Amino acid sequence: MSTTPLSPLAQADKFGAHNYHPLPVVITAASGVWVTDDRGKRYLDMLSSYSALNQGHRHPRILQAARDQLERVTLTSRAFHNDQLGPFLQRLSEVSGFSRALPMNSGAEAVETGLKACRKWGYAVKGVPQGQARIIVAANNFHGRTITIVGFSTEEQYRDGFGPFTPGFDIVPYGDAAAVEVAITPNTVAVLVEPIQGEAGVVVPPDGYLRALRGICDRNRVLFFLDEIQTGLGRTGKMWAFEHEGIRPDCITVAKALGGGVYPISAFCADDEVMNVFHPGDHGSTFGGNPMAAAVGRAALDVLVDENLPARAAEMGGYFMERLHELGSPHVREVRGKGLLIGVELHVESGAARPYCEALKELGVLCKDTHGQVIRFAPPLVIEREDVDFALDQVRKVLT
């Protein structure tokens, strides 16, 4: 007796863990800023895989770098050298402005790497007593999903059922530099924040916040650690979000768009004083810095620089936000963001954001709700004005 094959949606529901609640669309093809589902319908991608597709879907230069490397060697592990890692690290150093980078695979791994580096710097360089290092983080943060990282989250669902958690973290309100200064002790080794809180609802801190934190860290000999995983690589209209305030942190994490939408790649970037705390055997990753990732990552960085995509984000983001402000929707409480990282917060009485995202999907625009009341728009940086206008037309229909 034959049985009817399950649809991809039904297969995922039956055989996969229920740890996501995606919109009911099955994407089968993509190019640039557009994707196509299994029924042939096209959609404008206004999420870009949470900023992992800054260069757009299937950018030809990045795909070619991947093809070329597939024909040569894909994995060596760090037990041996490969001819792609050195050039990739040099390019990342040039683009980031930091003297060294430690490659990993996911954003969470990069953050864990940074936490280890900051703690070890605290013991080896600052002289904090062993086992007593503390790191200040911000409320409503999102830095990943590991046990340590969710342990200093203030989102109860991220923590529920996963304790006990790693100690050593102090949580202060986001955007409040004075609270950071009060929380610092002689054992504080780092302050870790996002330049803009993406998962919290595209929360933009007050002007001067990062500059104030830089000064506080300098006065107290504390590392200023910025998570640029969502905000970096052009997303906010500059290569790095910290550039908007004319400061430089001591270390950053980078991921998502570093893989050009082709391969998972991340890195922790810092100067010698911090990075030199690592010695052979202290930390590592089988796949971190593999030749495939290195070739793809270098191409991804080259595309961002050569096509001046941060400037494109500034131009298109400014236009998009200006037009969103002009909507005059009774549902919209606030429009906020920088570059092409934009949040539209709805009034509580207008209900949750998800139904609005579902309605936009029906009209050919893919976006995602975050933090209950916020619709997040973060399209690939290669988006053209006519694509933005198409999105605005659909948003107008749904919100007004």
N, C-alpha and C positions, 0 to 999 in steps of 0.2 A: 504494500500500500504506500503510495507516494504521499509525501507531506509537502505543504507549501513552504518554500524557504522563508525564513524570517527576514524582515527588512533590516537595514543597518541600524535604525533606531531601536527596533525590538531586540536585536542582537546585543547592542550595547547595554540595554536595560536588563537583559536576562543574564549576561555573562560578565558584566563589569560591576565594579563597586559604585555605589550611588553617592559619590562624593562631589558631583557636579550637577547643576541644574541648567543645562544649556537650552538655548532657544531651539525649537523643533525645526531645524534646517540641516540638511546633509550636503555638505560642500564637496564637490567632485572635481572642480577645476578652478584655477585662479590665474590672474595676470594683472600686474599693476595694482590698481585700487579696486578691481572688480573680481567677484567670485561667481561661480555658477553651481546650482544645486543639482541633485540627481534627477530632476524633472526638466532641466534646461533653463530654469529661471535665473536671471542675473541679479546680483545685489551689489550695492556699493558698500565696501568694507569700511566702516567707520570706527572700528576697534583695533584693527591691525595686530591681533593677537597680543593685546596688552602692551603695545609698543615694540613688539619683536619684529615687526615688518616695516620699520621706518623707510627702508629702501623700496618698499612695494613687494608684491608677490612675484617670485620667480624673476628677479632682476637678471637680465642676460649676462652681465659680467660676473655676478656671483655664481650663477649656474655654471658658467664656463670654467670658473676656478674649481668648482666641485667636480665637474666632469674630468678635467685635466688631472686632478689629484687622484680620482678613482682609478685612473689608468696606471698610476705609479705605485703609491703605497698609502694605505689608510690608517694604519695603527702600528705604532712601535712600542708603546708605553714609554715611561720616562727612564726605563732601564737603559735605553740607548738614545743617542741623538737622532734627530731627523732634520732634513734640510729646510723645513718650512717654519719650525718654531722660532728660530732666531730672527728671521725677517718679520714675522708677525709681532714678536715682542718689541722689536725696534719701532715698528709702525704704531703700535698701541702706545708706546712711550712718547712718541712724537705727538700723537693726537691728544693724549691725556695730559701731557706736561709733567708726568711723574717719571722718575728715573728707572723704575722697575715695575714689572707686572708678574703676578703669579696666576697662571691660567687654571680654570676649573671648568665645570660643565653647566651648572645651573646657578641662578641667582642666589638661592639659599646657600649653596656651597660657597659662593664667593663671600657672602656675609659671614658664614661660620669661619672662613679663613681669616677675614678681617678681625673678628672677635678674638681669635687665637693670637693673631699678631699684636693686637692692642694689649691684651693681657700679658703676653710675654715681654713686650716693650716695657710695660709697667714694672715688671720684676727685674728685668735685665738692665734697663737704662734708667728709669725713674727711681728705682730702689724701693718699691712698694713691698711690704712683707709678703712672703709666699702665701698664696691661698686667700689673700685679702683684697685683690683688685676689684674695683667696681666700675661699672659703665653706666652712664646716664642715657636714657632713651626717652622718647616722647609718647604720650598717650595717643591712642588710635593709630599707632604705627603699623606698617606691614613690611616685614623684611623677609618673609618666607614661611615655611611650614615645618621646620625641624623642631624637635623637642625643646632645644634651647631657645629658639626664636619665639615659638608660641608661648614659652614661659614668661616672656616679658611683653606679651601682647595684652591689650586691655579689652579685646574682643572675646567675650566669654565662650562663644561657640568654638573658637580656635583652640581654647584651652581645655574644654570640657572632656573629661575622661582620659587625659593624656599625662597627668602629673604622676610622680613628683617632678618638679622642674629645677633647672640649673639656677643656683643662687648667684648673686653678684650684680644685680641690675636695679637701678633706681629710676622710677617713672615720674616724669614731670609733664605739665600741660604743654601741648605743641604751640609754638608761636610765642612763648613766654620766656624770653631770655633771662629775666630776673630770677625765675624759678630754677633755671639751670645753675646760676651762680650760687644760689642758696643751697642747692643739693650737692655741690662739690665738697669733697673731703680730701684729706691728704692721700687717701687710697684710690681716688678717682683716676682712671687711666684714659678714659675716652668719653666723648659725647657723640652719640650716633643718632642722626636724624635724616629724614628725607627732605630735599629742598622743597618739594611739593608732595603732600600726602595723596597718592593716587587712589588706593583702595578705600581710604577713609571718605572719599567723595570729592576728589580734586580740591583739597584744602590748600589754599595759598597763604603762607604766613605773612605777617606784616612786613612792610618794607624795612630793611635794615636788620631783620632777624638773624640772617646768616652772618652778617658783618658783626653783629653784637656777639654771637657765639664764638666767632673767630677771636675776638678780643678777650673774651672770658677764658678761652682755652689757652691763649698765649700767657695771660697773667698767672694762670694756675699750673702751667706745664702739664696740660692735658691734651691728648690727641683729638683733633676735630675730624670726625669720620662721617662722610656723607654717602648715603645710598643713592647712587645715580642710575639704578637699574631701569626704572621707568622713565626718569626725567632726562637721562643723558643721551648722547649721540644725536643731538639735534632736535629732540622732541619739543623743547620749550622755546625754540627760536634762537638758541645758541648751542654750541656743541655740548656744553655742560651747563646745567641750571645754575651752578654757583657763580658763573661768569656774570649773571645779571647784577650781582652785588659787588663785583670787582674784588672778590676775595679768592683765596685758594685754601682748600682743606689740607690736612696732613695725609689723608688716604681716602680712596673712593672704591666702591664696587660698581662694576659694569657688567651687563649681561644682555638679554633680550636681543636688541638690534645688532649686537656684536656678531650674532650668527646669521644676519642678513635674511632671516626667515627660512634658512636652509638647514641649519645645524645648531644644536644647543652648545653655546660657548659662553663662558663668563670669566671674569678676572677680578682680582684684587690688585689695586695699583697704589703704590706708595714710593717715597724716596728711601734712600739707603738706610737712614737711621732706624726706620721701622722695618723695612724688608730684611735687613741683615740679622734680625733676631732668629730667622729660620736657618737651620743647618740640615744637612742630609739626614733623612729619617724622621724629622720633626713633623712633616705634613706632606701630603701628596694625593694623587689621583691617577688611577690607571689610564683614564681617557683624557685627563686634563692636559692640554697642550699637544694633543695628537696631530699628526700632519694634516689630516683632513680638516680638522677644526682650524688649524693655523692658516691653511690656504684660504678657506672660506672667510675667516675673520679678517684677514688682510684685505681681501677683495671688498668685504662689507665696509671697512673703514675707508678704503679708496673711493668707493661710490659716494659715501657721505661727504667727503672732502671735495672730490672732483666735480660733483653736481651741486655743491653748495646747498645741501639740503637743510641745514639749520636756517639759512636765510629764507628758503621756501616756507619752512614752518612758521617763521615770524610773519611773513607776508600773508599766507593763506589763513593762519590762525587769527591774525588781526582782523582780516575781512570777515571770517566766519563769526567771530565773537561780536563784531559790530552789528552784523545782520541779526544775530540771535537777540541782542539787546533791543533791536527795533521791532521784534515780533509783537510785543504788547500782549502776551498771553496771560490770561487770568490764572493759569496753572503754575507759572514760573515765579519762584521766589527769588532766585539769584542765578546769574550766569557768571562763571569765574574760570580762571585758568591762565595759562601762558603758552604762547605758540599754539601748537596743535594738541595740547592736553587741556580739554575743556569739559567742565561739569555744568550741567543744567539742573539745579535743585528745584524740586517741585514743592508747592505748599502741602502741608500734611493733609489738609482737607481734600486735596486732589487725588489722594491715594498713592500707592506705591508706584515706583517708576517702571517696574517690569511690564505691566500691561501696555504702557506707551512704547516700550521697546518692541513688544510683540506686534503692535499696530504698525510701527515703522518697518518691521520685517515684511509685513504683507505688502507694503508700498515699495519694497526693494532697497531698504537701508538697514544694514546690520550694525547694531550698537548694543550696549549692555548696561544694565542697571548696576549701581554700586551703593552700598550704605543705605539701602531702602528707598530713599527719595531722590536719588541723583541719577540722571542719564549721563553716561560718560561718552564723549566723542573724542577719538584719537585715531584719525585715519592715517594711512601711510603718508609720508612727507612728500611723496611725488604727486600728490593730488593736484588736479588742475582746477581753475576757477569754475568751469562749467560743471565739474563734479560737485564742488561745494554748493553751487546753485541748485543742482538736483536735490542734494540732501536737504537744503534749506526749504525747498518747495514741499518736501514730504514732511519735514518737521512742522512746518506751518499748518499743514492739514491736520496733523495729530494734536498739536498743542493749542490751536486756536479754533 
